[in-house]
Amino acid sequence: MKIYLTLIFLIANFSLFAQTENKLIIHLDEGSVKINKHIYGHFSEHLGRCIYGGIWVGKDSDIPNVDGYRKDVLEALKAISIPNLRWPGGCFADEYHWMDGIGNYENRPKMVNTHWGGVTEDNSFGTHEFLNYCKLVGTEPYICGNVGSGTIEEMADWVEYINFDGESPMSNLRKENGEENAWNVQYWGVGNENWGCGGNMSPEYYADLYKRYATYCRNYGENKLFKIAGGANTADYNWTEVLMKKIPLQLMDGISLHYYTVTKTWADKGSATDFNEVDYITTLRKAGFMDELIRKHATIMDKYDPNKKVALVVDEWGTWHNVEPGTNPGFLYQQNSLRDAFVAGITLNIFNNHAERVKIANLAQTVNVLQALVLTNEESLILTPTYHVFNMYKVHQNSTLLPHYLKSEKYELNEEKIDAISVSCSKSDDGTVNISLVNAHPGKTIQLLTQLEGENIPSKVSAQILTANSIQSYNTFENPEEVAVKSFKDFELKKGKLEINLPAKSVVVLQISSQ
């Protein structure tokens, strides 16, 4: 009789679960792919106030600094464990000549930043400043070389200057400039957007040129370069096809992809803060297009690289809105609302779920530019909603991706329709299960019934939530906590079933452990 009643109970519960509109099944014992920590990388270009005033203020500045590096920004970046930092561009990379940024400051030649505002670049932040900053932050440098206006010799010399410890002209020059030991930088991009600002090249021309660069940029000692070819703009699948076909796999470790979420048009992208619900759902639908892009580019890559040796490197992504009124149009300074946090959460979930191919990604950009983590003025900084998402999601870094099944209701408005819920799941080395969820619906709490499948299901749950009064909410210097992370308690775990009440317009990260 007891067995019969138990069976009836299980059948009833299964039937209820099957009929639930929003459900998530996570297979705790089936994961095999690691979520590479470098998916959570960032991007620092000589653009606007990203470097100057953001990262670097100089040793003589009244702003608190550590050897010229702005202290509050340094501490904020260390706190979220950023795994890599891309530099010096962007479009700037293909007009940057690294020899101008070494040696005594007073002897460094000035240049005009023709891409970004026509301002004078004094080259006070160069190779040594960048690589020393990476050491302070505890992150790995990712250097983008000049292919558009540079030479193969110039980039080869840069690699030697940075990575060679023996006797050579470049190694000796580095030592003369104060750095005795090689930095052993692994990640190198061979040009940037060579289909556009990096030279307006055809994919066939770039593929042939890339092979020459990849040949002469050498490995030194035990350090093996991770060479990243300049890949496609958004849905240019032919660019990916040509590069994968023409470049031998042994010469290429990664191929890049750039995609920006633009709500309206490139001519009028829309305001970062003054937007309506139609703009909101359009933005999130366009952010979700990243999934299709990765699937289609990865399908092409699989044809030539079935073993997935070559990484897909999404080294520029994020929202691109109109600049804030009254600011330099060439500085790309924009505010950062709760909507941007959802773009970050949805996109990072997509990257996690494609971890077998996506190995590196870089949000554009770190400070004061586009979808920035941090905004600064002379006195202080504010942490943006996007910063908080990266802080919450860092639990996924180097964790094992867990297979899952999600059934989500739709969020619909006029002609637009998206899944209301976005998710990715992972297991840390200590057995902790990490679940990151976005409820994009701006006006509805969603009950999500989650089934944890596997042996030895953990039983202790902790969670955080990011939400605010409205989808337009953002942090200001006067009110820096308008959008902030708080503890979340609206869930219940019993016998492998986790019931979560996801508040409207929220990002929630849960961790389930045995301790």
N, C-alpha and C positions, 0 to 999 in steps of 0.2 A: 504493500500500500504506500509506504514511504517513497519507494522508487518511482511509483506511478505519479504521485503528487509532485515529486521533483521534476519529472519529465514534463508534466503539464505546465509547471512554473517556467521551465526553460523555453518551452515552445511559445508560451505567451510573451515572454520577454523578447525572444527572437522576432516574433511577429510585430511587436511594438517597435523594435529597432528597425525592421525592414520598412515600416510605414513612415518612419520619422523623416520629415522633409530635409532636415539638416543633420547629417551624420558623418562621422569620421572613424575609420578603422585604421589602426596603426599596428604594424607587424613588428614587434619589438626584437625578434630574434633573426630577422632576415636581411638586415642591412649588410652591404659589402663595400660601398663606395664612400670614401672620405670626402667631406666638404672641405675643400682646400681653404685654409685661413686667408689666402690671398684674394679670395672673392670679396673680402671686406677692405680692399685697398682704397687709396685716395689719390688726389691729383692736385699738384701745386704748380701753377703756370705763372710766368712773369706777365701778369694781366691784372690791371686795376690795383686793388689793395690786397691781393692774395699774399704776395711775398713781402712787399714793402708796406709796413704798417700792420700787416697781419702776422706773418712769421718772423720777419726781421725788422727791427727798429734801430739797430746800431748800438754800439757799446756806450756812446755818449748820450743816449736818449734819456729823458726824464721818466719815460715809461719803464716800469720794473722789467729788467731783462737779465738773461743769463748769457754773458758773452755776446750780447747783441740780439739774442733771440728773445722775442716777447715771452715773458714768463707765464702769463695766464693762459695763452694759447698752447704753449708747450705742455703745461700740466693737463689741460683739457684733452689733448691728443693722446698723451700717455695713458690717461684714465680709460680710454676705450680700446686700448690694445690694437692700434692700427698696424696691420701687418706689412704694408708696403706703401711707399709714397712716390708717385710718378712726377718727373721734373726733367727739363725746364718748360716743356709744353707737350701737346698743343702746337698751334700754328707758330708760336714763338720759337719752337725747337728748330724749325727749318730756316730760321734766319740767325740763329745763335751760334757764335763761334767761341768755343770753350776757352781758347787761349786768352780771350779778352777778359775772362773772369778769374784769373789766377794772379798771384804776386801781390805786391804792395797796392793798397787801394788807390793811392795817389797816381800810380802809373797805369791804372786800368783805363783803356779807352772807353769813351761814351758812345752810345748808339741811339738811334731812334727806333722805338717800338712801333713799327709801321702797322702792325695788325691791331693793336689795342690802344687806341686813344692818341697815337702820335706823340707820346710822352718820351722824355729822355731817359734811357736806361743807363745807369752809371756803373753797372756790373759789380757793385759792391757785394752782391750775393752771387757767388759763383760755386765752382766745384767743391772747394774745401768747406765753404759755409754750408752747402747742402748736405754733404756727406757727414760732417760733424753734427749737423742737426738730426740726421737720421739716427746717429748713435745716441744722442740725448733722448730722443723720443722712444728709442727701442724698436725701430722699424727698419725694414730692408729697403734700400734705394732701388728705384726703377728709373733708369736714365733713357731718355729718348734722344737719339742722335740726329744730326743734321744731314739729311739726304737731299732736300730741296735746293739749298744754295751752298752746301758744303762739298767735301770731297771724301773719297774712300780713305785717303791717307790721313785726313783730319780726324775721322772717327777712329781709325785704327790707332792713331797716336793717343787719342783720349783713353781708349781701352788700356793701352800700355801704361800711360801716366797713372791710371787709377789702380791697375791690377798687377803690374810687374814688380817683383821685389829684387831682381838682379841688377846687374850693371847695364844701363842703357841711357841714351839721352833723355828719354821721357821720365824714367825712374829717377835719374839724378836731378831733373828739374823739379819733380815732386818733393824730393828731399830738401832741395834748396828753398822751397816754399813752405817748409816746416812740417811735412808729414813723412816720417821715416819709413813707416810700414805701409804696404799696399792695403787698400780697402777691400779688395776681392768682391767687387760688385758683380752680382750674378745676372740681374735682369736688365736687358738692353732692347730698346725698341729701335728698329731700323727705319727712321723717318716717321712722319705723322701725316695722316690724311693726304697721301701722295696723289690721290684722285682729285684733290682740290687745292687747299692753301699750301700743301707740301710739294707742289710742282705741276699740278694739272696733267698728270701722266695717265697713259693708258695702262691697263693691268699687264699687258704683255711687256711693255717697256719696263714697268716697275719690277716685274718678276725677274727679268734678266739683270737689272741693276742690283736688285736685292742679293742675287747669288754672288756678285762680286763683293759686296759689303760683307756678307756672311763668311766669305772665304778669308778675307784679310783681317777681320776682327777675331783675334786669337784667344785661345785659352792659355792662361799662365798658371804654372804650378798645379795645385789641386783644384783650382777654381774653374768650373765649366760654365761658359756663358749660356744663358737661356735667351735665345735670339727670337725676337718677336717681329714678324713681318707686318707691314702696314696693311691692314685689311679693309673691309668694305664699309661703305656708308649705307647704313640702314639695310634696305632690301636689294642692294646691288649683288645679286647672287652670282652674276657672271664674274665679278671681281674675285670672289672666293673660288669659283670653278677654275679660273685661269691660274691663280697662284697655287692651288693644290695640284694642278696638273703639271705646271712647269717647274716648280721648285722641288728638288729632291728632299725627301723627308729628313735626311740626316743633316740638312742645312738649316732646318727651321724647327723651333720648339713651340712656337705659338703664332697665331694669326689674329689680328685685332678686329674688333667690330665697334663702331660708334653709332649710338642712337640716343637722341634727345626727345623727351616728351614735351611737345609743343601743343598747347591747347587749341590755338586758332591757326594762324598762318605765320610764316617766317617774317612777313612784313609787319604784322600786328599780332604778337604772340599772346596778348592778354595780360591783365594785371596779376601780380603775385598775391594780392590780398582782396581786391575789389572784383569778386567774381560771383556768379550765381550758381544754382544747382546744376543747370545744364552744362556750364563750364566745368563744374566739379566732376560729373560723371563722364564727360568727354575726356578729361585729363586722365582719369583712372582707366578708362577703356584703352586709351593710347599707351599708358604705362604697361598694361597687360599684353600689348602687341609684342613686347620683348619675348614672350614665350614662343610665338610663331616665328620670329626672327631666328631665335636660337635653334629651333627644330629644323628649319629649312637650311640654314647655313651648316648645321651639324650633319644633315643628310648628305650634303655635297662632300663634306670632309670625310664622312664614313666611306664614301666610294673609293677614295684614294688612301685613306688611313683607317682601315677597319679596326686596328688595335688601339686607336685613339692616342697615338703618341703626341700629336700636335694639339696643344691646348687652344680653346677658343678664349680670347682675352678681350673682355668688354671694357676697354680701358678709358672710355668716356661714355657716361650715361648720367641721366638725371633730368630734372625739369629745367626748361628755359622759358622764363617769362620776360615781359618788358622790364626794363630797368626802373628802379624807384624814381619817381618824379624829382627833377632837379639834380640828378647825378649824371656824371659823364657817361654818355651812351657806350663809349668804348671800354668802360670798366665793368660792365655786366653785373652791377650790384643789385640784387633783388632780395626781397623779404622771403620768409620761409614759414608757411602756415601748416596747420594740421593736414591739409590736403597734400602737401609735400611729404609729410611723414608717411601717409598712406602709399604714395608713389614709391618711397624707399622700402616700406615693408613688403609691398606686393612684388617689387623687383627683386629684392633679396630672396624672397621665397622662391621665385622663378629660378634664380641662379642656383640656390641650394638644390632644387629639384632636378637640375641639369648638371649636377656636380661631376658626372662621368666625363663631360666634355668641357664645361666652363671651369677653368682653374684660377683665373685672375680676373678681377674687375676693379674699376677705379671710378668712384663718384666724382663728378665735376661740380664744384671744386672745394678745396678744404676750408678756406677762409675768405669771406667777403665777396665771393664770386659765384654766380649761378646758385645751385642748390647746396649752399655752404653748410658745413657743420657748425661753424662759429662766425659770428658777426662782431666786429670791434669798432670802438671809437677811440679817442685819445686816452680815455680814463679806464675803460672797462670792456668787458665782452658779454655777449649773451650766447647761450647754448640754444640752438634751434631745435624744433621738433624732429628734424632729420637726425641731429646728433643723438637725441634720446633713443631713436629707433636703433641706430648702430650700437649704442650702449646696451640695449636690451638684447639684441640679436647676437652679441659677441659670443654667447654660449654655444653657437653653432660652429665656431671656428675649429677646424680639425676634428670635428665630431663625425660619427658615421651616419650617413643619410638613411633614414628608416622608410621603407616602402609604406605607402598609405593609400587609402581610398577615401575620397571626399565627395559627398553629395551636398550641394549647396543650393539654396533658393536663389532666385535672381533679384537683383536690384535693377529696376526699370524706370526710365523717365523718357517720355516722348518716344523717339526712335532708338534711344540708346539702351543697351542691356549688358550687364556684367554679372559675374558671380558675386554674391554679397560677401562671401567668405573666401579668403586666401590663406593657405597654410603651407608650412614645411615642418618636418619632424626629424630629429636626430638623436643619437645616443652618444654621450661623452664617454671618455675612456673609463671613468669611474662608475659607469652604468646609469648615470642620470639621463632621463628622457627629457628632451627639450621640444616644446611645441610652440611655434610662433604663429599667431592668428591675426588677421586683419578683418574686422567687420566694417566694410565700406558703406553700409547703409546708413544714411545720415539721421534717420528717425526711428529706427526699429531695433530693439534688443532681440537678439537671436539666441534661441536655446539650441546648443549643439551637443548632441549625444555622441560621446566618443567611446569606442570599444578598444581596449588594449589587449592585443592578442600575443600570447607568448608564455613562457615559463617564468616563474619568480617575478611576478609583476610588482614593481615598487609601489609603495603606499603613501609616501609623504609628499604633499604638493605645496609648492610656493609659487607665487605669481605676481607679475607687475602689469600695470595698465598705463597706456598713454591715451588721453582723451582731453577734451576741452568743451567749452560752452557751445562752440559752433565750428563748422568746417573752415570758417575764415579766421579762426583764432590764431594768433602768432605772438611771439615774445618780443618785447621792446626793452630798451635800456631803462625805461621808467617802470616797466612791469615784466621782469625777466622770467617770472614763474607762471605766466598765463597758461602755457602748455608745459606740463611737467609730469614726470613719472611718479606713480603712486602704487601702493600695495593693492592687490586685487584678491578678493575673497569669495566671489560669487560662483563657487563651483562645489561639487561634491564627488568624491571618489569612493565607490563601493564595489568590491569584488570584480575589479577590472573594468568597471563602467564609470566613466568620468562625465558628469553632466556639467556643462559650462554655460552660463548665461552671459553672452557677449554683449556688452552695452553698445548702443548705436555709436557710429563714428569712433572706433577704438582700435588700438593695437594692444594685444595681450600676449605675453610670453609666460608659459607655465613650465616649471621644472618639477619632475616627479622622480623622487629618489627613495632609497631604502633607509636612509638615515635621517 
